[in-house]
Amino acid sequence: MATTTYPLVSGQTAQKPRRRRIQWAPYLFLAVPLILYFTWIIGPTFATGVLSATNWDGISEAKFANSKGDLWLISNYDRLLNKDANFRVALANNVRWLLFFLVIPTSMGLAMAMIFNGKFRGARLFKIAFYSPLVLAGVVTGLIWSSMYNPQDGLINGLLKLFVAPGTPLPGWLADRNLSLWAIIFAATWRQVGYVMILYLAGLKGLDTTLLEASVVDGATFWERFRFVIFPLLAPVTVVVVVISVIDSLRAFDLVSIMTNGGPDHASEVLANFMYIQAFNNYRMGYAAAIAVVLFILMLCFIVPYLIYTARTELEY
């Protein structure tokens, strides 16, 4: 605290405390983003939880109980978890999407990062080529792959015609109940691999070269060097990749909406698209809010452990 001195009668000096001024500028700068965050993120999150306990249709007054006194909170979640078969299909599809994303794009992205981490002619061009799909909007990606999956004149079936006998029936990719979901996931993988590759490339550039050189001196093979040195050192990056893959798989919406809108017969339905249809096609805002709450809880199951891990890592550092 700032002080001033003044003379006493005896000639000695004493210190008198001065009131400290509060600097408001930092608080004002912090208040603006906090207000926006609470207005657009925290507020709607709590509002969604409240709406999930109502029968709101987007127009009429929201009610928390019907004429018999039964709570819509119980009715919405009971229907969601016990009576709605389409919700279970959508949840199962999200789980399939999640497992696929954790295995295929992650391993492919890591493999390409290991390849492109070396120096060879054209490496930068290949990196740009594999990362460029992520730059495209999801709607554009969906339209591109929908055209490629066209059973009549699409690129994929056009290539298949070169290897099969004339008259052989070709897959109707997005119209087939058994293929539609995997066709969309493959299109999503096309976007995801480049993103994972860039994350792992950044992690590889930050590795301690002395450890790698020591493993070479010790006679370790490439596989041993990767398994016991490189991959353990990439653990922080792997955690980020896993969390991002989980979030991307659970919030999958744009490709499904553009390519099939959940069809045929809900075969490619996912939770986000199912929620959108219930809200804006069927005007069941309260029921859609209940789906959003379930999706939010599923994401928290992965995000909270990640935040705890990040906090512990920063404290150790």
N, C-alpha and C positions, 0 to 999 in steps of 0.2 A: 504494500500500500504506500502511495506517495506521501511524503511528509515535508513540513517546513520547519525551520528553526527560527527562534526569536530570542532576544537577550532577556535575562532575568536581572533583578536588582543586584544580585550578588556577582553579576558578571558572567555567570555560567549560562549555558544554552540548554534549552529543552526542546523536545520535538512535539509538534502538534499534528495529529492525524488530519489529513485532507480527504474529503469524500471522493471516492473513486467514481469516475464517469462510466456509465454503461455504454459500450459500443453496440449500437443497434444494427449497424449495417450487416454484419454476418448473420444475425438472426433473420433479417428481412430477406436476404438472399436465400436462406434455408427455408423460409416460410413459403415461398412461391412454389418450389417443386413439391414440398410436403402437402400443400393445399391441393395441387393438381393430382398428386398420388392418392390422397384420401378421397378426392372427388370421383376419380375415374377408376380406381382399383379397389380400395378398401370399402368404400361406400357401396358400390354395386355388388361386391362379394357378400356383404351382410344382407343387402336387399334381396339377393337371390335366395339366401337361406330363409328369409321371411316368406318370400313368395312360394317356396317349396311347401309351405304349410297351408296354402290356400288353393282355391279352385279358379284362380283368376284366368280369364280368357283374353286379356288384353284390352277389353272394352268395358265390361260391366264392373261393378264393385267387387273387390276381392273379399271372400268370406273364409273364415277359419273353420267353420263347421257347417254341416248341411242342416236341413230342416229337422232331422231327427236328433241333432246334437252330436253326431259323430264328427270327429276331427278330421279335416282334410289332410293334416300332417300324417296321420296313421294310414289313411286311405291311399294317399299318393305313394308312400314308400312300400306299403303292403302290395299294391298293384305292381310296382316296379320290380320288387324282389321276388314275388311269389306267383304273379299271374300273367305278366307280360312276357310271352315267349320271344318277341322281337328284341326286347332288351337283353335277354340272355344270349341271343345270336350276336347282337352288336358287341356285347362284352367279350364273348369268345373270339370274335374277329379281331378286337383290339389286342387280346392276349396273343393271338397268332402273329399279328403285326409286330408286337413288342418282342417276342422271341426271335422272329426273323431278323429284326433290326439289330438285336444284340449280338447276333452271330455273323450274318453275311456282310452287311456294310462295315461293321467294325473290323472284321478280319481282312476284308478286301482293302479297306482304307489303310490299315496298318501295313499290309503287304506292298501296296503301291508307294507308301511313304518310305519304306525301306529301299525300294528300287530307285525312286527319284531323289533320295538323299545323296546318292553318289553323283559324281560329275561326269556327264556324257553329253554328246551333241544332241540338241533338241529337247533336253530335259525340261526347260522352262516352257516350251510349247506344249509338251504333254501335260504339265501341271495346269496350265491355263485351260486346256481342253477338258480335263477331268473336273475342274472346278466350275467351269462355265455353266453347267446345268443348274447350279444352285442360284445363279444370278437371275434366272428366268422366274417369273411369277408362277405360282402354283397353277393358276388358270391356264396359262400358256402351255405349261408342261402337260396338263390334262388334255388339252385340245390336240397337242402334238401326238401323244400316245393313243388317244382315241382314233385319230386318223390312221396311225400305224396298225392298230388292232382291227380296223375295218375288215370284215370277213370277205368282202367282194373285191375291193381294189386296194386294200391296205398293204403296206410294205412287207409286213411279216408273212402274211399268207401268200403274197406275191413271190417271196423267196422260197416258201415251202413248196410252191407249185413246181419249182425247178427240180425237186428231189423226190416227188411222189408221182405215181401213175396218173394219167389224165382221168378225170371223173372221181378221184378219191375225195371224200368229204374232208374239208379243212375245218379247224376249230373256229367256233364263233366266240372269240375270247371273252368279250364283255357281256355276251348273252348266255354264257354257260354258267350254271350255278356252281360248278366245281372249279372253274377257272377264273371267274371274274375277280374275286378277291386277290388271288395271287398275281393276276395281271396288273392290278393297281399297285400292289406292294412292289412288284418289279419296277414299275415306273417311279415309285417313291425311292427305291434303292438307287436308281440312276442318279437322282439328285443327292442322296445322302452320302454316297461313297466319296465324292470329291471333298465334301465338308470334313469328313473324318480324316481323310488324307492330309488336309491342310493342318488340322489340329496335331496330328502325329508328327508331321514334318516340323512344326514349330517346337514340339517336344524334343525331337532328335537333334535339332540345332542347338538346344540348350544343354545337352549331355556333357558330362565331364570327359574330355578326350583322354585324360591321363588314365582313367579306368579302362577305357577301350584299348589303349596302347598296352597297358599292363596285361590284359587278357590275351592280346596277340603275342606278347613276349612269352607268356606262360604256355603257349601252344594250343590255345582253345580254338576249336573249329568255329565256323560261322554260326552253326546252330547252337553250340554251347555258349558262344558270346551273346547271341540273341536271347537265349533262355535264361541265363544266369546273370547277365549284366544289363543288357539294353532294356529288355521288357520290365524287369523290376524297377529300373530307374524311370520308366515311363508310367509308373503307377498313378501319379497325380493326373496325367493327361487321360489315362484310361478311365479314371473315375469321372472326369468331365464328359468324356465321350459317352459313357454308359448313361449318365443322367440326361444328357441331351437326347440320346436315342430313345430313352423311356418317355420323355416329355413329347418328342416329336411323334412317337407312335400313338400315344394316348390322345393327342389333340389333332390327329389326322382328320381332315375335313375337306379341304379344297379339291384334292384329286378324286375323292369318292363322289363329291357333289357334282363335279364336272363330267366324270366318265360314266358313272352308272346311277348316281343319286340313291345308292343303297341297293339297287336291283341286281339281278332279277329276283323278285320275290324275297327281298331283304337278305339275299345271299352275301352281299358285300357291305352290308350295313355296319357302321361303326358308331360309337357313342355320340360323338360330336354331330354327325349327320343326323342320327336318330333324334337327338335333342332339337336340332334345327327344324326338322319336319314336324315334331310335336308342337313346337312353339308357333311357327309361322305358316304351316299348312293346316294343322288341325286346331289351332288356336287354343292349345292347352298350356298356357304359360306356366301355371303352377306345377303341372306335371313335368314340363321341360326343365323347370328350375330344380326339381328333385333329381333329375338326371344329371344336371350340372353339379349339384352337390356331391353326388356319388363320384363323378369324374374328378372333382376337386380333391376328395378324400383319397382316391387312388393315386393322384399325383403327389399328395403330401406324404404318402408311404415311402416315396423315393426321394423327395426333395428334402424332408427333414433329416434323414440320415446323412445326406450330402452336406447340409449346412453344419451338422454336428462335426462331421469329418473335417470340413474346411476350418471351422473354429478351432478345433484341436491342433490342426496342422499349423495354423498361424500362431497359436500360443506357443507351440514347441519351437517355431522359428524365432 
